[in-house]
């Protein structure tokens, strides 16, 4: 029986014949043989699908599954239609060893697929939705897969908040720190609504634990109190998909892949996934989003959708979690089991913390104090979590630099791995006390000049050359030391005559002159009392200068260096 030809090919061939082309030329033009062209001209074309409708009732080779299909495999499939061919193949290998069942794997896969299509259970049907303008806004969190994004060489753990208006296709993507928290949803959602210029009638998410309690049974009243208040403030109806059924949010699950594919292409074109700052990465995310929103069809539909959006609220909903903490004597506070340093002038004060997904805003009563970057604890990582800024405590530490030697926060007090390496090098080259003084003073200079990298490089060069001098470091940055020997003024201290002590005790004073007052025997008021000299002989004058050699610098004694003069002595100059 001749092979069937499609009706489309027949129509193309007849059209070319109607234009006056020969049978050979028309057959070559549509890609059929002359014999098929002759059948078309004679009206002997076999209808398409006729052979498939009748089906083939014979086999071209022996059935390799004849012994097991009816008796073994078919009852298993009828009992559990979700069984996969690989599971059935493993069952055959265990039940009938010694046969090469792996050679029949492809035959078994086709047979199971055909049986499920003809006799298996019904499958879920996707019902395409039609969205009207201003009706629905849908949001979700997603994560990038593959190689991580790095900020200055360190892995940047984050999520992406994705908001989309299904009618126009307009979207907003924002970088989120930590997990899928309510404060992250509240801040990012309100930012998205501000950018699109209005509020849709309905806001849809998946089953976020920050918004829903996810209790079994009815979903009525399953909203958390804060999410209910947010929806009431925005004037939207809250909805969600069924738990574990992600395709019900297909209006954003599909765009997830499209948006992330565009970002991956930008990263490939960029050549690396490392960014100097988080702001640079956020700029790339905003650029990818703007490219999608600038398409003509999206911009045109957005103008229509804005006519149907509700107006934005006058004030923003509180997109933070308020907490109250007290600053400890260590100039730190504890928020969510994480220790943060604050300026030492706040010790003992009670602060109000506005906890956001990426930062902490500190308030003293109603006065804004400072913003701290938030540190999120990672699951499976034990130990204390601290974010310490040496600038908060450097003034106090400079008054007692030896506290750095055994400080519990020493590792996090030093700003980065390079400074920790420098600290170890200083401890190896100098006595501990001198190393602590050099490190603390260097950190003070770095805090004053806001040049951590420059001060660190300067110290490394000075340490290698053996000419380590803090005075030169301060001169290099134009700073003068507020304390230390070089900052002490040379004072002229006038001394009174020792005879004034005799006058104070009611004795006869010696004539003024040289200031010498030899010990004399005095009568006592009561018998048996031992006479006491009022002063020992010493040389005085109108004034005497306090020399630096008389100051107690080290435990070795007044003016006596505890270590041999050299690099250590020059370091504190």
Phi, psi and omega per residue, in radians:
X1 nan 2.299 -3.116
X2 -1.083 2.625 3.107
X3 -1.184 2.512 -3.104
X4 -1.268 2.560 3.047
X5 -1.989 2.495 -3.119
X6 -1.257 2.721 3.124
X7 -1.121 -0.549 -3.134
X8 -1.141 -0.732 3.128
X9 -1.140 -0.697 3.125
X10 -1.082 -0.742 -3.134
X11 -1.134 -0.690 3.112
X12 -1.129 -0.709 3.137
X13 -1.141 -0.767 -3.133
X14 -1.156 -0.597 3.110
X15 -1.146 -0.691 3.126
X16 -1.231 -0.618 3.081
X17 -1.156 -0.613 3.133
X18 -1.178 -0.444 3.098
X19 -1.389 -0.043 3.063
X20 1.725 0.141 3.118
X21 -1.314 2.658 3.137
X22 -1.271 2.901 -3.116
X23 -1.066 -0.721 -3.118
X24 -1.155 -0.822 -3.088
X25 -1.172 -0.723 -3.129
X26 -1.152 -0.672 3.111
X27 -1.154 -0.720 3.093
X28 -1.144 -0.587 -3.095
X29 -1.189 -0.628 -3.124
X30 -1.696 -0.031 3.042
X31 1.412 0.620 3.069
X32 -2.152 2.910 3.139
X33 -1.414 2.851 3.106
X34 -1.124 -0.583 3.133
X35 -1.132 -0.720 3.078
X36 -1.146 -0.622 3.095
X37 -1.128 -0.673 3.090
X38 -1.111 -0.681 3.116
X39 -1.137 -0.656 3.098
X40 -1.121 -0.753 3.130
X41 -1.128 -0.571 -3.140
X42 -1.496 -0.118 -3.121
X43 1.369 0.447 -3.113
X44 -1.808 0.392 -3.108
X45 -1.204 2.207 3.107
X46 -1.263 2.254 -3.139
X47 -1.037 2.446 -3.120
X48 -1.159 2.334 3.108
X49 1.466 0.028 -3.115
X50 -1.159 -0.702 -3.135
X51 -1.183 -0.643 -3.131
X52 -1.230 -0.569 3.132
X53 -1.156 -0.690 3.132
X54 -1.285 -0.612 -3.135
X55 1.389 2.747 3.114
X56 -1.729 2.221 -3.045
X57 -1.833 0.167 3.107
X58 -2.195 2.841 3.139
X59 -1.929 2.584 3.109
X60 -1.636 -0.254 3.085
X61 -2.687 2.957 -3.094
X62 -1.191 2.504 3.133
X63 -1.268 2.030 -3.126
X64 -1.246 -0.227 -3.131
X65 -1.964 0.306 -3.071
X66 -1.077 -0.603 -3.058
X67 -1.334 -0.398 -2.999
X68 -2.099 -0.314 -3.027
X69 -1.137 -0.961 -3.079
X70 -1.216 -0.677 -2.992
X71 -1.573 -0.556 -3.017
X72 -1.950 -0.959 -2.960
X73 -1.365 -0.740 -3.068
X74 -1.095 -0.739 3.071
X75 -1.083 -0.616 3.108
X76 -1.143 -0.725 3.139
X77 -1.194 -0.669 3.129
X78 -1.155 -0.568 3.130
X79 -1.368 -0.664 -3.122
X80 -2.422 1.506 -3.083
X81 -1.104 -0.289 -3.108
X82 -1.396 -0.023 3.104
X83 -1.107 2.450 -3.120
X84 -1.695 2.750 3.131
X85 -1.004 -0.627 -3.132
X86 -1.109 -0.657 3.105
X87 -1.154 -0.720 3.110
X88 -1.140 -0.651 3.132
X89 -1.148 -0.718 3.095
X90 -1.124 -0.638 3.093
X91 -1.111 -0.706 3.114
X92 -1.153 -0.675 3.141
X93 -1.153 -0.605 3.100
X94 -1.346 -0.654 -3.070
X95 -1.418 -0.574 -3.099
X96 -2.246 1.277 -3.131
X97 -1.221 2.840 3.118
X98 1.585 -0.079 3.107
X99 -1.957 2.622 -3.081
X100 -1.517 1.297 -3.107
X101 -1.227 -0.471 -3.113
X102 -1.095 -0.421 3.097
X103 -1.261 -0.277 -3.091
X104 -1.851 0.280 -3.091
X105 -1.085 -0.838 -3.105
X106 -1.137 -0.647 3.084
X107 -1.111 -0.739 3.124
X108 -1.122 -0.697 3.126
X109 -1.088 -0.782 3.124
X110 -1.132 -0.687 -3.105
X111 -1.159 -0.756 3.128
X112 -1.156 -0.730 3.128
X113 -1.069 -0.746 3.129
X114 -1.159 -0.684 -3.140
X115 -1.159 -0.718 3.137
X116 -1.157 -0.620 3.118
X117 -1.199 -0.558 -3.090
X118 -1.639 -0.659 -3.004
X119 -2.211 -0.039 -3.092
X120 -1.324 3.128 -3.132
X121 -1.267 2.792 3.095
X122 -1.194 2.653 -3.093
X123 -1.930 2.853 3.130
X124 -1.157 2.458 3.138
X125 -1.873 2.332 3.078
X126 -1.539 2.112 3.136
X127 -1.769 1.926 -3.138
X128 -1.124 2.398 -3.070
X129 -1.801 2.611 3.066
X130 -2.000 2.092 -3.043
X131 -1.824 2.357 3.083
X132 -1.611 2.835 -3.119
X133 -1.206 2.349 3.069
X134 1.277 0.187 -3.078
X135 -1.574 -0.821 -2.957
X136 -2.254 2.378 2.913
X137 -2.186 2.301 -3.017
X138 -2.202 2.424 -3.084
X139 -2.387 2.719 -3.129
X140 -2.853 2.797 3.041
X141 -1.803 2.547 3.109
X142 -2.538 2.894 -3.134
X143 -2.265 2.619 3.062
X144 -1.405 2.476 3.093
X145 -1.848 2.943 -3.128
X146 1.541 -2.647 -3.120
X147 -1.123 2.459 -3.072
X148 -1.311 2.753 2.965
X149 -1.397 2.383 -3.135
X150 -2.104 2.509 3.072
X151 -2.012 1.970 -3.103
X152 0.966 0.668 3.083
X153 1.556 -0.197 -3.124
X154 -1.763 2.424 -3.136
X155 -1.062 2.336 -3.104
X156 -1.841 1.815 3.130
X157 -1.486 2.127 -3.075
X158 -2.788 2.978 2.998
X159 -2.178 2.944 3.093
X160 -2.088 2.225 3.029
X161 -1.600 2.232 -3.063
X162 -2.143 2.071 3.065
X163 -2.016 2.466 -3.067
X164 -2.574 2.467 2.979
X165 -1.713 1.870 -3.006
X166 -1.063 -0.557 -3.089
X167 -1.131 -0.890 -3.088
X168 -1.584 -0.378 -3.061
X169 1.452 0.126 3.115
X170 -1.236 2.460 -3.070
X171 -2.397 2.814 3.060
X172 -2.452 2.236 -3.123
X173 -2.156 2.362 -3.071
X174 -2.400 2.493 3.125
X175 -1.381 2.294 -3.075
X176 -2.148 2.332 3.042
X177 -1.555 2.570 3.060
X178 1.312 -2.687 -3.065
X179 -1.602 -2.892 -3.105
X180 -1.502 1.261 -3.059
X181 -1.575 2.893 3.130
X182 -1.204 -0.693 -3.122
X183 -1.109 -0.614 3.088
X184 -1.175 -0.766 3.116
X185 -1.107 -0.780 -3.089
X186 -1.108 -0.799 -3.124
X187 -1.179 -0.833 -3.082
X188 -1.189 -0.667 3.134
X189 -1.131 -0.776 3.137
X190 -1.172 -0.572 3.045
X191 -1.128 -0.727 -3.136
X192 -1.129 -0.751 3.139
X193 -1.148 -0.599 3.097
X194 -1.162 -0.636 -3.141
X195 -1.252 -0.684 -3.116
X196 -1.407 -0.285 2.996
X197 1.589 0.281 3.119
X198 -3.124 -3.119 -3.082
X199 -2.132 2.207 3.075
X200 -1.262 2.946 -3.105
X201 -1.286 -0.476 -3.068
X202 -2.355 2.416 3.044
X203 -2.034 2.205 -3.039
X204 -2.100 2.371 3.070
X205 -2.372 3.100 2.945
X206 -1.512 -2.948 -3.027
X207 -1.421 1.189 3.118
X208 -1.200 2.305 3.094
X209 -1.190 -0.354 3.097
X210 -1.293 -0.317 -3.094
X211 -1.990 -0.487 -3.045
X212 -2.273 2.597 3.112
X213 -1.402 -0.331 3.081
X214 0.994 0.798 3.084
X215 -1.444 2.685 3.086
X216 -1.223 2.632 3.110
X217 1.688 -2.543 -3.048
X218 -1.178 2.528 3.101
X219 -1.522 -0.034 -3.118
X220 -1.150 2.276 3.127
X221 1.194 0.442 -3.079
X222 -1.626 0.037 -3.110
X223 -1.355 2.582 2.985
X224 -1.288 2.735 -3.056
X225 -1.116 -0.699 -3.105
X226 -1.190 -0.687 3.124
X227 -1.210 -0.618 3.071
X228 -1.086 -0.724 3.120
X229 -1.168 -0.656 3.112
X230 -1.105 -0.800 -3.128
X231 -1.129 -0.668 3.101
X232 -1.156 -0.651 3.124
X233 -1.153 -0.714 -3.131
X234 -1.397 -0.372 -3.106
X235 1.368 0.639 -3.123
X236 -2.047 2.771 3.036
X237 -1.647 2.231 -3.121
X238 -1.547 2.390 3.058
X239 -2.530 2.905 3.140
X240 -2.699 2.906 3.074
X241 -1.516 2.939 3.066
X242 -1.189 2.559 -3.078
X243 -1.070 2.271 3.091
X244 1.387 0.079 -3.131
X245 -1.995 1.425 -3.003
X246 -1.221 -0.492 -3.063
X247 -1.198 -0.236 3.054
X248 -1.185 -0.323 3.002
X249 -1.798 0.685 -3.089
X250 -1.082 -0.393 -3.141
X251 -1.155 -0.234 3.082
X252 -2.194 -0.399 3.114
X253 -1.130 -0.739 3.084
X254 -1.143 -0.854 3.076
X255 -1.039 -0.445 3.012
X256 -0.911 -0.907 -3.073
X257 -1.125 -0.736 -3.129
X258 -1.099 -0.774 -3.109
X259 -1.159 -0.780 -3.121
X260 -1.169 -0.551 3.073
X261 -1.139 -0.693 3.092
X262 -1.137 -0.698 3.103
X263 -1.123 -0.721 3.118
X264 -1.078 -0.682 3.112
X265 -1.133 -0.673 3.085
X266 -1.148 -0.667 3.121
X267 -1.184 -0.675 3.097
X268 -1.129 -0.761 3.117
X269 -1.141 -0.585 3.126
X270 -1.196 -0.544 3.073
X271 1.753 -0.256 3.121
X272 -2.786 2.921 -3.118
X273 -1.978 0.311 -3.135
X274 -1.808 2.378 3.137
X275 -2.162 2.572 3.140
X276 -1.199 -0.721 -3.128
X277 -2.371 2.835 3.072
X278 -1.155 -0.562 3.125
X279 -1.066 -0.621 3.116
X280 -1.153 -0.688 3.096
X281 -1.185 -0.717 3.092
X282 -1.073 -0.600 3.118
X283 -1.139 -0.687 3.096
X284 -1.151 -0.706 3.097
X285 -1.066 -0.766 3.127
X286 -1.146 -0.598 3.135
X287 -1.167 -0.746 3.110
X288 -1.106 -0.722 3.129
X289 -1.139 -0.729 -3.137
X290 -1.138 -0.582 3.103
X291 -1.108 -0.720 3.105
X292 -1.198 -0.697 -3.098
X293 -1.296 -0.333 -3.099
X294 -1.465 -0.054 3.097
X295 -1.094 2.585 -3.012
X296 -1.085 -0.758 -3.089
X297 -1.182 -0.576 3.120
X298 -1.259 -0.795 -3.113
X299 -1.107 -0.672 3.134
X300 -1.171 -0.770 3.128
X301 -1.216 -0.517 3.119
X302 -1.138 -0.653 3.101
X303 -1.096 -0.643 3.096
X304 -1.227 -0.734 -3.080
X305 -1.175 -0.574 -3.137
X306 -1.103 -0.433 3.104
X307 -1.226 -0.369 -3.096
X308 -1.838 -0.060 3.140
X309 -1.378 2.582 3.060
X310 -1.325 2.682 3.127
X311 -1.196 2.666 3.111
X312 -1.241 2.595 3.043
X313 -1.082 2.694 -3.136
X314 -1.148 -0.708 -3.122
X315 -2.043 2.656 3.099
X316 -1.358 2.577 3.007
X317 -1.274 2.593 -3.115
X318 -1.101 1.845 -3.114
X319 -1.705 0.777 3.116
X320 -2.649 2.938 3.076
X321 -1.958 2.077 -3.104
X322 -1.390 2.356 3.084
X323 -2.354 2.710 3.093
X324 -2.106 2.191 -3.140
X325 -2.329 2.821 3.077
X326 -2.070 2.386 -3.116
X327 -1.329 2.197 -3.096
X328 -1.438 3.000 -3.119
X329 -1.167 -0.282 3.077
X330 -1.501 0.156 -3.126
X331 1.096 0.666 -3.136
X332 -2.319 2.789 2.993
X333 -2.241 2.819 3.134
X334 -2.156 2.136 -3.127
X335 -2.305 2.131 3.136
X336 0.943 0.783 3.106
X337 1.114 0.383 3.080
X338 -2.130 2.347 -3.126
X339 -1.646 2.262 3.114
X340 -2.137 2.499 3.034
X341 -1.580 2.594 3.105
X342 -2.317 2.878 3.100
X343 -0.964 2.403 -3.030
X344 -1.137 -0.339 3.126
X345 -1.190 -0.213 -3.131
X346 -1.620 0.064 -3.104
X347 -1.013 2.278 -3.140
X348 1.556 -0.180 -3.113
X349 -1.499 2.673 3.050
X350 -1.721 2.133 -3.056
X351 -1.937 2.617 2.983
X352 -1.771 2.197 -3.090
X353 -1.892 2.194 2.973
X354 -1.658 1.775 -3.045
X355 -1.473 2.024 3.097
X356 -1.973 3.070 -3.056
X357 -1.231 -0.413 -3.069
X358 -2.180 -0.056 -3.055
X359 -2.789 2.915 3.057
X360 -2.139 2.117 3.047
X361 -1.689 2.134 -3.076
X362 -1.763 2.369 3.115
X363 -2.286 2.366 2.972
X364 -1.783 1.809 -2.937
X365 1.041 -2.006 3.127
X366 -1.807 0.071 -3.065
X367 -1.666 2.182 3.097
X368 -1.180 2.376 -3.084
X369 -1.911 -1.041 -3.020
X370 -2.880 2.788 3.043
X371 -1.995 2.269 3.131
X372 -1.999 2.400 3.027
X373 -1.179 2.421 -3.056
X374 -1.488 2.495 3.092
X375 -1.965 2.181 -3.117
X376 -1.768 2.311 3.062
X377 -1.233 2.442 3.126
X378 -1.790 2.442 -3.115
X379 -1.145 2.389 3.104
X380 1.517 -0.084 -3.140
X381 -1.882 1.997 -3.104
X382 -1.632 3.119 3.119
X383 1.723 2.884 3.132
X384 -1.219 2.480 3.103
X385 -1.918 2.165 -3.082
X386 -2.407 2.526 2.959
X387 -2.229 1.762 -3.033
X388 -1.976 2.284 3.053
X389 -1.866 2.010 -3.080
X390 -1.071 -0.397 -3.129
X391 -1.119 -0.452 -3.123
X392 -1.236 -0.467 -3.014
X393 -2.160 0.103 -2.997
X394 -1.174 -0.578 -3.130
X395 -1.154 -0.747 3.111
X396 -1.214 -0.683 3.138
X397 -1.167 -0.521 -3.133
X398 -1.219 -0.447 3.085
X399 -1.337 -0.356 3.106
X400 -2.485 1.272 -3.029
X401 -1.120 -0.435 -3.132
X402 -1.149 -0.272 3.102
X403 -1.133 -0.356 3.125
X404 -1.187 -0.451 -3.018
X405 -1.082 -0.722 -3.063
X406 -2.165 0.457 -3.139
X407 -1.221 2.359 3.098
X408 -1.104 -0.518 -3.123
X409 -1.659 0.310 -3.048
X410 -1.019 -0.762 -3.044
X411 -1.131 -0.666 -3.128
X412 -1.596 -0.227 3.100
X413 -1.273 -0.587 3.105
X414 -1.349 2.255 -2.972
X415 -1.431 1.333 3.022
X416 1.960 2.903 -3.086
X417 -1.160 -0.639 -3.121
X418 -1.137 -0.630 3.088
X419 -1.246 -0.577 3.079
X420 -1.180 -0.685 3.059
X421 -1.118 -0.701 3.105
X422 -1.117 -0.656 3.113
X423 -1.097 -0.741 3.096
X424 -1.135 -0.641 3.104
X425 -1.171 -0.671 3.108
X426 -1.158 -0.696 3.111
X427 -1.125 -0.551 3.122
X428 -1.343 -0.458 -3.055
X429 -1.708 -0.415 -3.030
X430 -2.231 2.818 2.971
X431 -1.057 2.669 -3.055
X432 -0.971 -0.750 -3.111
X433 -1.116 -0.746 3.136
X434 -1.167 -0.680 3.121
X435 -1.092 -0.708 3.126
X436 -1.120 -0.732 -3.139
X437 -1.138 -0.728 3.120
X438 -1.094 -0.792 -3.096
X439 -1.134 -0.777 -3.097
X440 -1.155 -0.770 3.127
X441 -1.134 -0.640 3.097
X442 -1.136 -0.705 3.083
X443 -1.133 -0.612 3.099
X444 -1.125 -0.751 3.096
X445 -1.104 -0.745 3.138
X446 -1.104 -0.648 3.117
X447 -1.202 -0.666 -3.134
X448 -1.225 -0.642 -3.058
X449 -1.722 -0.156 -3.099
X450 0.951 0.803 -3.132
X451 -2.405 1.271 -3.129
X452 -1.091 -0.828 -3.074
X453 -1.132 -0.713 -3.113
X454 -1.159 -0.751 3.120
X455 -1.136 -0.699 3.138
X456 -1.111 -0.737 3.106
X457 -1.158 -0.674 3.137
X458 -1.086 -0.786 -3.135
X459 -1.132 -0.663 3.129
X460 -1.121 -0.757 3.115
X461 -1.112 -0.758 -3.134
X462 -1.142 -0.626 -3.136
X463 -1.208 -0.653 3.109
X464 -1.200 -0.662 -3.118
X465 -1.415 -0.184 -3.129
X466 1.335 0.255 -3.120
X467 -2.068 1.105 -3.074
X468 -1.544 2.023 -3.105
X469 -2.473 2.119 3.100
X470 -1.248 -0.498 3.082
X471 -1.102 -0.738 3.101
X472 -1.141 -0.630 3.112
X473 -1.116 -0.772 3.130
X474 -1.158 -0.696 3.106
X475 -1.112 -0.618 3.138
X476 -1.071 -0.607 3.139
X477 -1.765 0.099 3.098
X478 1.280 0.527 3.137
X479 -1.936 2.512 3.077
X480 -1.902 2.481 -3.103
X481 -1.237 2.244 3.111
X482 -1.354 -0.244 -3.132
X483 -2.593 2.949 -3.075
X484 1.950 3.068 -3.076
X485 -1.122 -0.703 -3.084
X486 -1.212 -0.332 -3.132
X487 -1.658 -0.171 -3.127
X488 -1.285 2.280 3.100
X489 -1.288 2.609 3.079
X490 -1.459 1.825 -3.014
X491 -1.661 2.467 2.970
X492 -1.681 1.961 -3.052
X493 -1.853 1.865 3.104
X494 -1.264 2.444 -3.135
X495 -1.960 2.429 3.101
X496 -1.424 2.851 3.127
X497 -1.263 2.561 -3.124
X498 -1.215 -0.323 3.133
X499 -1.159 -0.334 3.131
X500 -1.148 -0.440 3.070
X501 -1.178 -0.683 3.095
X502 -1.110 -0.682 3.104
X503 -1.105 -0.638 3.139
X504 -1.144 -0.581 -3.137
X505 -1.536 0.064 3.094
X506 1.471 0.345 3.139
X507 -1.738 2.957 3.137
X508 -1.313 2.225 -3.119
X509 -1.400 2.662 3.088
X510 -1.498 2.671 3.123
X511 -1.081 2.451 3.095
X512 -1.216 2.593 -3.134
X513 3.030 -1.845 -3.098
X514 -1.351 -0.245 -3.103
X515 1.539 0.021 -3.128
X516 -1.433 2.366 -3.129
X517 -2.385 1.605 -3.124
X518 -1.212 2.656 3.140
X519 -1.174 2.322 -3.125
X520 -2.177 2.715 3.118
X521 -1.410 2.309 -3.118
X522 -2.126 2.655 3.106
X523 -1.439 2.461 -3.114
X524 -1.644 2.710 -3.136
X525 -1.275 -0.549 -3.126
X526 -2.153 2.475 3.133
X527 -1.137 2.567 3.118
X528 1.551 -0.103 -3.119
X529 -1.393 2.394 -3.122
X530 -1.447 2.183 3.117
X531 -1.126 2.442 3.134
X532 -2.058 2.330 3.047
X533 -1.213 2.494 -3.138
X534 -1.484 -0.352 3.129
X535 -2.875 2.739 3.059
X536 -1.674 2.773 -3.127
X537 -1.203 2.244 3.115
X538 -2.677 2.773 -3.119
X539 -1.622 2.196 3.111
X540 -2.231 3.011 3.096
X541 -2.694 -2.977 3.138
X542 -1.100 -0.525 -3.132
X543 -2.832 2.644 3.136
X544 -2.389 2.373 -3.134
X545 -1.517 2.364 3.127
X546 -1.491 1.922 -3.111
X547 -1.401 2.641 -3.123
X548 -1.191 -0.405 -3.131
X549 -1.236 -0.270 -3.120
X550 -1.579 -0.016 3.141
X551 -1.498 2.424 3.096
X552 -1.325 1.753 -3.099
X553 -1.588 -0.681 -3.014
X554 -2.391 2.915 3.140
X555 -1.090 -0.215 -3.107
X556 -1.210 -0.279 -3.139
X557 2.285 3.027 -3.100
X558 -1.179 2.051 3.084
X559 1.314 0.027 -3.110
X560 -1.815 2.018 -3.106
X561 -1.168 2.431 -3.140
X562 -1.369 -0.418 3.129
X563 -2.136 2.756 3.127
X564 -1.033 2.542 3.135
X565 -1.113 2.527 -3.120
X566 2.887 -2.379 -3.093
X567 -1.137 -0.660 -3.104
X568 -1.150 -0.676 3.136
X569 -1.231 -0.621 3.139
X570 -1.274 -0.419 -3.054
X571 -1.154 -0.621 -3.089
X572 -1.688 0.135 -3.119
X573 -1.167 nan nan
